[in-house]
Amino acid sequence: MTEEQSNDAAKDHGELYEHFRFEVDPGQNPLRIDKFLVSRIENLSRNRIQNAAAAGNVLVNNKEVKSNYKVKPGDIISIVLAYPPREVELIPEDIPLNVLYEDDHIIVVNKEAGMVVHPGHGNYSGTLVNALAWRFRDLELFKSGEVRPGLVHRLDKNTSGIIVIAKTEIAMNRLARQFFNREIRRMYYALVWGNPDPPEGTISGNIGRHPVDRLKMHLFENGSEGKHAVTHYRVVERLGYVNLVECTLETGRTHQIRVHFEHMGHPLFNDEKYGGNRILKGTTFSKYKQFVQNCFKMLPRHALHAFSLGFAHPFTGEDMYFETGLPQDIKQVVEKWKKYVSGREIEQ
């Protein structure tokens, strides 16, 4: 399946819309078009698709269809979605944050898993930026109407850990330059399936959008597509069928650690998008299966935490370094695996 997306925004006329186009795979089984589209467009509800169809904005082979139309192999599907009005409106919200450091120029936050960094499709409130807009409602940068004020990097919704945000335009530009020049020091803890071999090494390969599933990223070994990506890793604790790994980012591509370890055959524990939410190593015993399912319930997200961040202060030049321990959910699962492997012989 191929997909093309364009953020066609006729801003001079105040119009905002988004266009998606899909060509259905030859092996596709008959499926309602609303179900087909909701599985391929991130953060999109069936209700929005049904409203788009009712408005005549869902076309198959250039003809309008209803939301119960069954897609067939070879169909060319086109959908135009109006941005919700608040897509371009930043709503300040009084949300508590775990602040590690703050001065007149920057704030460093330990982001909880489940918090989206900035507003986007399906996530218009409760984000880190909504919280910052409230906290800094008197600062010029946060009055600008910019939807992502102060952001120079991101963490995935279900990745926890340290993020730095600029409070002024100058600080934002200076931090951005450090990220561009790869002068930022970022380290993560990841709980991965299996035993990476060698236990310490480097994963590299261009990362870009997956050629079939456009909601995923993909590692391209031939270097002709995607962007250069390098992750250095070291196994820090062996836990039988899973291992705790320390990762150092040389580059910062979308889903980089998750994609690199999937490519190695060691997806992150409970990473639904990259195949880690299944039992990939271990025994066939029902007690073991139940044990893993219990771990999934304790950690209902991919096991990734940004535990350290180092950079030069954008005004003083001082070397800044921040570190946090494992969050409670990952820590509990690590302890559970420790108890499980204690006294057992585990085949690596």
C-alpha positions in Angstrom: 0.0 0.0 0.0 1.3 3.4 -0.8 0.3 6.7 0.9 0.8 10.3 0.0 0.0 13.1 2.5 0.1 16.8 1.9 -0.6 19.5 4.5 -2.3 21.8 2.0 -3.0 25.0 3.9 -4.4 27.9 2.0 -3.4 30.2 4.9 -4.1 33.4 3.0 -7.8 32.5 3.0 -7.8 31.1 6.6 -8.4 27.6 5.2 -6.7 24.6 6.7 -7.1 21.0 5.4 -5.2 17.8 5.1 -5.2 15.3 2.3 -4.4 11.6 2.3 -4.2 9.2 -0.6 -4.0 5.4 -0.5 -3.7 2.7 -3.1 -5.1 -0.6 -1.7 -2.9 -3.6 -1.6 -3.6 -6.5 -4.1 -4.2 -8.9 -1.1 -6.6 -6.7 0.8 -9.7 -8.4 2.1 -13.0 -6.6 1.8 -13.2 -4.1 4.7 -15.4 -1.1 5.6 -13.6 2.0 4.4 -14.0 3.7 7.8 -12.2 0.8 9.5 -9.6 0.7 6.8 -8.8 4.4 7.2 -8.8 4.5 11.0 -6.1 1.8 11.0 -3.9 3.8 8.7 -4.2 7.5 9.8 -2.8 8.2 13.2 -5.1 9.7 15.9 -8.2 9.6 13.6 -11.6 8.4 14.9 -14.2 6.5 12.9 -16.6 9.4 13.7 -14.4 11.9 11.9 -14.1 9.6 8.9 -17.9 9.1 8.8 -18.4 12.9 9.0 -15.9 13.3 6.1 -17.8 10.7 4.1 -21.1 12.5 4.8 -19.6 15.7 3.5 -18.5 14.0 0.3 -14.8 14.1 1.2 -14.1 10.4 0.9 -13.5 9.3 -2.7 -12.8 5.9 -4.2 -11.6 5.9 -7.8 -12.7 9.6 -7.9 -16.2 8.8 -6.8 -17.8 9.7 -3.5 -18.6 6.8 -1.2 -20.3 6.2 2.1 -18.5 5.1 5.3 -19.8 1.5 4.9 -18.2 1.1 1.4 -16.0 -2.1 1.3 -12.5 -1.4 0.0 -11.2 -3.7 -2.7 -7.7 -4.5 -4.1 -6.5 -1.7 -6.4 -8.9 1.0 -5.1 -7.5 4.5 -5.0 -8.8 6.1 -1.9 -8.7 9.9 -1.3 -9.8 11.7 1.9 -9.8 15.4 2.8 -10.1 16.2 6.5 -10.7 19.7 7.8 -8.4 20.5 10.8 -10.4 20.9 13.9 -10.6 24.6 14.8 -8.3 24.2 17.8 -5.6 22.6 15.7 -4.0 26.0 15.5 -5.1 27.2 18.9 -2.9 26.6 22.0 -5.0 26.4 25.1 -3.2 27.0 28.4 -3.9 24.4 31.0 -2.9 24.2 34.7 -1.2 20.8 34.6 1.4 19.9 37.2 4.9 19.2 35.9 7.9 17.5 37.4 10.5 20.3 37.1 14.1 19.4 37.5 15.6 22.8 36.8 14.4 26.3 35.8 15.9 29.7 35.2 15.1 32.8 33.1 16.1 31.0 29.9 15.2 27.3 30.1 13.2 24.7 32.0 14.1 21.0 32.3 11.2 18.6 32.9 11.0 14.9 33.7 8.0 14.0 31.4 5.7 11.2 32.5 4.8 8.4 30.1 1.4 9.1 28.5 1.9 12.8 28.1 2.0 14.1 24.6 4.7 16.8 24.1 2.7 19.2 21.8 -0.9 19.5 20.5 -1.7 17.5 17.3 -4.3 15.3 15.7 -6.3 13.7 18.5 -4.3 15.4 21.3 -5.5 19.0 21.7 -5.3 19.1 25.5 -3.2 17.7 28.4 0.1 18.1 26.5 3.3 19.3 27.9 3.0 22.5 25.7 -0.5 23.1 27.1 1.0 23.0 30.6 3.9 25.3 29.6 1.5 27.8 28.0 -0.2 28.1 31.4 3.0 28.3 33.4 4.6 30.9 31.0 1.5 32.8 30.0 3.3 36.1 30.6 6.3 35.3 28.4 6.4 36.6 24.9 7.4 33.3 23.3 4.3 31.7 24.7 2.0 34.5 23.6 3.1 34.2 20.0 0.4 31.8 18.8 3.1 29.3 17.9 1.8 25.7 18.5 5.2 24.4 19.7 6.8 27.3 21.6 10.2 26.6 23.1 10.5 23.0 21.7 13.8 21.9 20.4 13.3 18.2 20.7 10.6 15.7 21.5 9.9 12.4 23.3 7.2 10.0 22.2 3.9 10.0 24.1 4.8 6.8 25.9 8.5 7.5 26.4 9.2 9.0 29.8 12.2 11.1 30.8 14.1 14.4 30.5 13.3 17.2 28.1 14.6 20.7 27.9 12.4 23.6 26.8 13.5 27.2 25.9 11.7 30.1 27.5 12.9 32.7 25.0 13.4 32.8 21.3 17.2 33.3 21.6 17.5 30.3 24.0 15.5 28.2 21.6 17.7 29.0 18.6 20.9 28.4 20.6 19.7 25.0 21.9 18.5 24.1 18.4 22.0 24.7 17.1 23.4 22.4 19.7 21.0 19.6 18.6 21.8 20.3 14.9 25.6 20.1 15.7 25.0 16.9 17.7 26.5 18.5 20.8 23.6 17.3 23.1 24.3 14.3 25.2 21.3 12.0 25.5 21.1 8.6 27.2 18.1 6.2 27.5 17.3 3.0 29.4 15.4 0.4 27.3 14.1 -3.0 28.3 14.4 -5.2 25.2 13.5 -8.8 24.3 16.4 -11.2 24.1 20.1 -10.9 24.5 21.8 -8.3 22.1 24.9 -9.8 20.7 27.5 -8.3 21.1 26.5 -6.9 24.5 28.0 -3.6 23.6 28.0 -2.0 20.2 26.6 0.4 17.6 23.5 0.2 15.5 23.4 2.4 12.3 21.3 2.7 9.2 19.1 5.3 7.7 15.6 5.8 9.3 12.6 7.0 7.3 8.9 6.3 7.0 8.0 2.6 6.5 7.3 2.0 2.8 4.0 0.2 3.6 2.8 1.3 7.1 3.2 5.1 7.1 2.6 5.3 10.9 5.8 3.4 11.5 9.5 4.2 10.9 11.8 1.8 9.1 15.6 1.2 8.9 16.9 1.3 5.3 20.2 -0.5 5.0 21.2 0.6 1.5 21.3 4.3 2.6 19.3 5.6 -0.4 16.3 6.5 1.7 15.7 8.0 5.1 18.1 9.9 7.3 21.4 8.8 8.9 20.8 7.4 12.4 23.3 6.0 15.0 22.6 4.5 18.4 25.3 3.2 20.8 24.2 0.6 23.3 25.4 -1.4 26.3 23.7 -4.2 28.2 23.6 -3.1 31.8 21.5 -5.8 33.4 20.7 -9.3 32.2 17.2 -10.5 33.2 16.9 -13.8 31.4 14.6 -13.4 28.4 14.8 -9.6 28.5 17.7 -7.3 29.1 18.1 -3.7 30.4 20.1 -1.7 27.9 21.7 1.7 28.1 21.5 3.7 24.8 23.4 6.8 23.8 22.0 8.7 20.8 24.4 10.1 18.3 21.4 11.3 16.2 17.8 11.9 17.1 15.5 10.4 14.5 11.8 9.6 15.2 11.4 6.3 17.0 15.2 5.8 16.6 15.9 3.4 19.5 12.7 1.5 18.9 13.4 1.0 15.2 17.1 0.1 15.8 16.3 -2.6 18.3 13.5 -4.0 16.2 15.9 -4.3 13.3 18.4 -6.2 15.6 15.6 -8.6 16.4 15.3 -7.3 20.0 12.1 -5.1 20.1 11.4 -3.0 23.2 9.3 -4.8 25.8 5.6 -4.1 25.2 6.3 -1.9 22.2 3.0 -2.5 20.3 4.0 -0.5 17.2 7.3 -2.5 16.7 6.2 -6.0 17.7 7.4 -6.1 21.3 3.9 -6.6 22.8 4.1 -10.4 22.2 6.1 -13.1 24.0 9.2 -13.2 21.8 11.5 -15.2 24.1 11.0 -17.8 26.8 9.1 -21.0 27.4 5.7 -22.3 26.4 4.6 -22.9 29.9 1.3 -21.3 30.8 2.7 -19.9 34.1 5.4 -18.1 32.1 2.9 -16.7 29.7 0.8 -15.4 32.6 3.9 -13.9 34.1 4.7 -11.9 30.9 1.0 -10.8 30.6 1.2 -9.5 34.2 4.3 -7.6 33.3 2.6 -6.1 30.3 -0.3 -4.9 32.6 2.2 -3.3 35.0 4.0 -1.6 32.1 1.2 -0.7 29.6 3.6 1.1 27.2 7.0 0.6 25.5 9.8 0.3 28.0 11.9 3.4 27.2 13.1 6.2 29.5 15.3 9.2 28.7 17.3 9.1 31.9 20.0 11.7 31.2 20.5 14.9 29.2 23.6 17.1 28.9 24.0 20.4 27.1 25.7 23.8 27.3 23.5 26.5 28.9 22.3 28.7 26.0 23.4 32.0 27.8 26.1 31.2 30.3 27.7 28.3 28.3 27.9 26.3 31.6 27.9 22.6 31.2 24.4 21.4 32.3 23.7 17.8 33.2 20.5 16.1 34.5 19.8 12.5 35.4 16.8 10.6 36.7 16.4 7.0 37.8 14.0 4.4 36.3 10.3 5.4 36.5 8.2 3.3 38.8 6.5 1.2 36.1 9.7 0.1 34.4 11.4 -0.3 37.8 8.6 -2.7 39.0 8.9 -4.8 35.9 12.7 -5.0 36.1 12.3 -6.2 39.8 9.7 -8.7 38.7 12.0 -10.2 36.1 14.8 -10.3 38.6 12.7 -12.4 40.9 11.6 -14.6 38.0 15.2 -15.5 36.9 16.5 -15.9 40.4 17.5 -19.6 40.9 16.4 -20.5 37.3 18.6 -21.5 34.4 17.7 -19.3 31.5 18.7 -20.2 28.0 20.0 -17.1 26.2 
